[in-house]
Each structure stands twice: as C-alpha cells, then as structure tokens.
Amino acid sequence: MLTSRLLPRIPVLALSAACALGAGQAQAADLALQDAVSMAGMQMYLNGGAPGLIIAAVRGNEVVVQGYGETAPGSGIEPDGQSIFRIASVSKVFAGDVLASLAAKGKLKLTDPLSKYAPDNAKVDANGRPITLLDLATHSAGLPRELPNPDAKPSDNPFAAFDRAYYWKWMGSHKPAYAPGTTTLYSNLGYGLLGDALAKAGGADYSTVLANEVFKPAGMTDATNVLNEAQKKRLMTGLDPFDKPDPNAVAPDIMYASAGVYATADDMVHWMRWHLDGAQQARENALLAHTMWLPYDGLKSVVGTEVTDADGMGLGWVVTLPRNGTPLLLGKSGGIGGFMSYVVLSPNRDLGVFVVASRVNFGMFNNIHAQVRELAAELAR
C-alpha cells in the first residue's frame, strides 16, 4: 500500500546544474520546489568538488530527486535515483527507528539497561547508574567514539579492527567516562552495542530486524547492509580524504547500526515519506523517533553532536528548535567510504531533504550542511 502510493511521487531524476553540464531537467508539479532544489543542488555540486552529488526533497505529496556529475570519476554516467551509495552515520537514525518500533510494539523499553541485552557471561560496568538503550541512542552513555581492538591483525580493511567480542569484553572492565545522561560524547562504539541489543530484542540478527522494522514498512527496495552482485554494479565510487577513489571496504556487522547502510535516493524518498506520514498519522513509532529525549541545556558538556545549531538529541537525531525562520529540524550527518551524507526532517512542515556527495571532505560538508538547512527554511515558508 505505501509503496504503490509513493511511486507516482518519484519523478525521473534529472541533472540541473547548467546547460554547460549537459543537463536536462524534469519538471515537478510544484515549480517553486523544483527550482529551489535545483539551485541548491547545483550550488552544492559546483562548490563541493565531488565527482557526483544527489539531492532528494519531499514536501507534502511532491518529490524532487536530482543528480549531478558522474557515478565514478571519468565514467560519464550520471547518478540517478537508483544509484547506490553508503549513507554512513545516517545509519544511526535507522537504528533509532528500530529502537522506536520495538518500543512501540512493547518488545523493549527505551530505559532498559544495556546489560539486559548483553551476551551470556558478559557484564556492563556502571558509573553512577546503568547505561540504558536511550543513553546509547542519544550519545550520552559516556563511551569513547571508537574502540579498535589493539590485538587485531593488520589488514587492508580499515574496519577490521572493530570486533564485537572486544567491545563487550571492554565494557565489562571499563566504567563510562561520565555518568550516563550527563554529557554527550559521539560514540560509534555505543551504536555498535545498541545494534546488538536491538538484534536480541528483535529476535534475529540486526540486518533482519532492520529490514523488518524499517526497510520493508518504508517500502525501501535496495536498502541493505550487504550488497548483492547486481547492486555492486550500481554502487557509486567516492573519493577518500586524499581525493583517491575509495575501495569501499566491507564493514563488519558490529558496524551496521552505526554506519552500515547502503541505499538509493529513491529509497531515501520512501523513508522520508514514511517518517512524515507517521508524524501526520500520530503513529507511535514515529512520535517516539521524532522526540527530543535529551536537551543540551544543563549537560556538563556536548561533544561531537553539532552544538551551535542544535538544542538536543533524539533517537540518533540532532534536534534544532525553530528559530530565525528555520522550522523544527531533525538532522543527521555521515561520512564513510568515499561518501558524505546529510538528512533533515521537519515533521511539522511535512518536509524532508537528503543529500549525498561522493567525496569525504569536511570543508565541502560544512557547505552542504549550511545549504540544506537554508533550503529547508526556504521550503518551509
């Protein structure tokens, strides 16, 4: 039902950078939406230096999906709604969706202690009070950003040092740096543990639970943690921080909840529409997912979670309250494997914007971050 209702909203993707880029442009029913997204996408692409960039915007029943550049340097192939990319740490809000869905179904509570979902014979040390699932989702568990296993064998895969067994062993002998709920400290480790907890609560491996609770209900047909051979042919090639083609190293399953999702722009449109429809319908899982659970006000410190333009944390989302013409925004950024991504949702305005660029460059991302938020303000008028 949801998929058939959404498909007519997805127009043919068009490049709209300029005539000099050889672009043809599809017309959306809402010309103002089409023009606003086209201009923002063109500016982000021309200013960013990425081989390719895709922007997807949803407002009410209208959708615009546009691509710029090439799927790989020198390929001459334009990215489109079916091009595959890594969404990087935007994967965390998908884990937040799983958490909200399982909570709405009564399979867990947000305040459940992590220890309830630890492997057999594993324990979780405490500092002041036990770490909860909500602490992990809001980056307030007091855990390090990364936790590579120092005994991992040398490998060409930079993710090979992230080891589930080592994560849980470490948690049993190290107290959190801060009492949970008193500070935010961005933690990929925390989301790895959250993914394990969600898998146990959902009664299957994390990929299966993610598909059942998010991908399938949202009508996402390509979203996955592991690409099949046909999908690999559609995977874009991104540039690493040194502007070299990234080899797309495979992430271990302990990273799936923190940064392990592959998707397409069409998938992201379905997912944004699923979120926005959930808000309109007052669906319990959507209401849980869109709540600011941890205001920054009163915290001892806020590290790594977009302090200057935000007011608190949701289930993976950085929440910005309305100000200076910008509506309430839920935002999440990501960067891994040659891709940088950013998504914002404004449930009150039935609005969502997603951008992915095939280059890891933080100067470029700062520009994307600012322009997406400006576009959201423009579209919310």
N, C-alpha and C positions, 0 to 999 in steps of 0.2 A: 504493500500500500504506500509506504513512504517513498520507496524508490520510484514507483510509477508517477507519483505526484510531483517528484522533484525533477525528473529527467527533462520535461519540457522547459524548465527554467534555465538549463545549461546551454548557452549559445555556442556556435562554432567559435573556437579560440582564434583570435586574430592578433597579429603584430601591429602595433600602432605607434612605433617610435617616431617615424617620419618617413616621407617619401624616399629619402635618401637611403633608408634601411630596407627598401623594397617591401614595405609593409602594406597589406590590405587590411581593412578594418571592418569587422562585423558591427552592425547597428543593433544596439539594445533598444527595447521599447522605451526606456527612460533615457532620453538623450543626455540629460544633465548627469546622471550616474555614469553613463558610458564615457562622457568627456572628462569627468573628474578622475575616474580610474585610469583612463588612457594617459592623461597628463602626468599623474603621479607615477604611474609605472614607467613612462618614458624617462622622467627625470631620474628615478632610482636606477634604471638601467644605464643611462648615459653617464651618471655620476659615479657609478659603483665599480666599473671595470670588471664585472663578472662576465664570463662567456655567455651565460644565459640568466634570465630572470622571468619568473611567472608571478602574476598577481591575480588573486581571486577575491571578488567582493560580492556580498549578499546584502540586499536591503529589501525587506518585505518579500514580495514574490519575484523580485528582479535579481538576476545574476549576471556578472561580467567576469569572464576569465580571459586573460591576455598574456601572451608570452613574447619575449624579446630575445634576440641573439640566436645562439646555437645550443643544441643539446650537449655538444662537446666541442672544444676548441678546434676549428678547422673543419667541422663536419658538414657545415652548410645546411643542417637540418634544424628547422625551427622547433622550439619546445611547444607543446600543446597540452591540452587538458589530460592527456593520457601519458605524458612523460613522467617517469618515476624519479623520485628524489628521496633523500633522507630528511625527515623533519627534525632530527636531532633532539634537543631537550624539550621541544614542544611535545615530545612523547610523554613528558611528566604530567601534562594536563589530561592525557588519555588515561594514565594511571589514576589520576584524580577522578575521572569519570567512572572507572571501575570501582573505586572506593565508594563513590556516591551511589552507584547502582546496587552494590552488595548491601550497603547500609539501608537503602530504601526497601530492599527485599528481606531485611531482618537477618541476613547471614553474618553480619558483624556490626559492631558499634564503632563510631569514629574514636571513641575514648577507650577502646580495647587496648590493653598493654601489648606491645610488640612481643613480649615473652610468651603470650598465649599462642603465637603462631611460629615460635622458634622450632627448629628441628629437634628431634629427640636427642636428649643428653646435652643440648646447648642451653646456655643461660645468657641473660642480658643484664649487664651491670647497670646500676642506677646512680643518679646524682640528684638527691632531693626527693624525687618521685619517679616512678617508672615512665619510660618512653612510651607514648601512645601512637597509634596509627595517624592520628591528627597531627601530632608533633612532626612525624616524618613528612607528611604531605605539605606542611607549612614551613619546612626547613627550620624548625625550631627545636630539634632534638639535641642540639649541641654536638653534632658529629662532624668530622672532617669532610672537606669537599671530595677528596679522592682517597682510596685506600688500596694501592697496589700491593701485591704480595711480594715482599723483598726477596723471597726464595724462588720466584718464578723463573723458568728457564728463558734465556734470551730468545727473542722471536722477532720476525719482521712485522708481526701484527702488534700495533701499539696497545691493543686492548687485551692481550693475552694475560697480562699480569693481574687482571681483575677476576678474583676467584671467590666463588660462593663460600666454600669451606673456610677460607681465610677470613672472610667478612664475619662469619658467625663466631669463629674462634676468637677474633679480636674483640668482638662485642662482649664476650664473657669475661675478659680480663682488663677492660678499659672503661672507666667511667666517662660519661659525656663531659665535655669541657665546661658546659654550663647546665644549670638546672633546666630541664625541658620547659619550653614556653616562655623563657625569659629573654631570648635573643634569637635572631635569625642568622643562620650560617648556611649558605647554599651547599647542599650535600648530594652528590651523585651516589655516594655510599648509602645515604638514607633511603633514596628511592630504589636502590637495589634490594634493600631489606624489605621495603614496602611491597615491591613486586612479589617477593617470596611469600609475604603474609597474605596478599590478595589471592595468590595461587592456592594456598592452603585453605583459605576461607571459601574460595570458589570451587574447590574440589577437583582441580585439574591443573595442568601446567599453565604458566602465566599467559602464553600465547593463546591457548584455548579459551581461557577466561576472558581475555581482552577481546577476542573475536566475538564471543557470545554476548558480552555485556555492552560492547561499543560498536565494533565494526559492522556486525550484522544488523543491529537495530538502527544504525545510522545509514545503512544502505551503501557502505563502502565496499567496493568490489576488488580493489587492488591492494588495500592497506594490509600490511603484513610485517612480521619480524624477520622472515626469511624469504628471499626472492626465489621464484622458480626460474627455469631456464628461459622461458618466454619473457618474463618480466625483466630479466637481466639485459635483454636486448633493448629495452626502453629506458634503462637507467641512464640519467644524465651523468656527465663527467664534470666534477668540480675541481677547483684549484685549491691547494693547501695554502697555509700562511706564507709559503715561499713562492707562490704562484706556479707551482708544479702540479700536474694532474694527480689528483689523489687516487690511490689504488683501491679505495672502497673496502678497507679491511673489515672482515666479518666481526661483529660484536658478539661476545658470549651471552648466554641467556640471562645472566645476572644483570646485564645492562639493558635488557629490554624495556623495563619500566622507566629508566632514566633517559635513554637516548636511542632506543632500538627500533623505531617505527619507520617503515618506508611507506610512501603514499603518492597519490597524484593530485593535481589541482581539482579534478572532478570529485575525487574522494573528499578533499577538504571542504568543498562546497556542500556536499551531502552532510558532512559532520557539523559544519557551522549551522546549516539549516536545522539539523536535528536538535542542536542546543537551543536555537532561537525558538523553534516550535515548542520545545519543552518548557521554556520560560512563559510563552503565551498560554500554554495549557496548564500551567502550575503543576507540572509533573514533579513528583517528589525528588527524583534523582537529579533533575535539572536545578531545582531550588537549592539542594544541598551543594551542587557543584558551583553555583554562582554566588554563594555566600562568602563574605569576608570573615574568616574564622579567627584571624589573629591581627588586630590593629597594631600598627607600628608604635602608636602612642603608648609610652610607658615602658617599652622594651629597653633593656640595657644597651643593646647595640643591634644594628641592622647591617649585615654584610652580604653582598652579592645578590641582592634581590631588588635592584632598581629603586634606590631610596628617594631620589629627588622628585620623581614624577609619580610617586605611589603613596598609598596610605595603609596598606596591609596586605596580608596573604590569604588567599583562598586555598582550594584543593589543587595546589600547583600553580594557580593563577596569581599574578601580581595585580592587586586591585587599586584602581585610581578613582577616587570620588569625583563627582562633577566639579569643574572649575574652569573659569575663563573661556567659556564657550565650548569646552570639551565635555562630552557626556561621561557618565559612569563607564569605565572601561575595565575589562578583564584582559590582561596581556600576558604573553609568554614568548620568550625568545629561545633560540637554539643555534648551535654551531658544531658541526662534526663532519668528518669525511668529505670535505670539499663543499659543504653546503652551510648557509646561514639562513635561518627562518625566523619569521615573526608573525604572530597572530594576535588580533584583538577582537573581542566580542563586546557589544553593547546590548545586552538583553532588553533594556528598557526602550531602546530605539530600533529593535529588530534588525540589527546591523552587525556584520562581521567582515573583516578584511584579513587576508592571508597573503604573505609574500615569501618567496624563497629565491635566493640567489646562489649561483654555483661558484662561490668563491668564499674562502674563510679569510675575512679581513675586517678588523674591528672598527676601523675608520669608516668603511663602507656601511657596516651595520648601524653605526650611530646615525648615519644619514637615513637609512631605511626606517629605523625606529622613530625618528622625528617625523618623517614624511607620512608614515602610516597613521600616526596619531593625528597629524594635521588633516589627513584625508578623512579620518573618522569624524573629526569635528565638523568638517565641511559637509559630509554626507548626513550628519545628524541634524542639520538645520531644518 
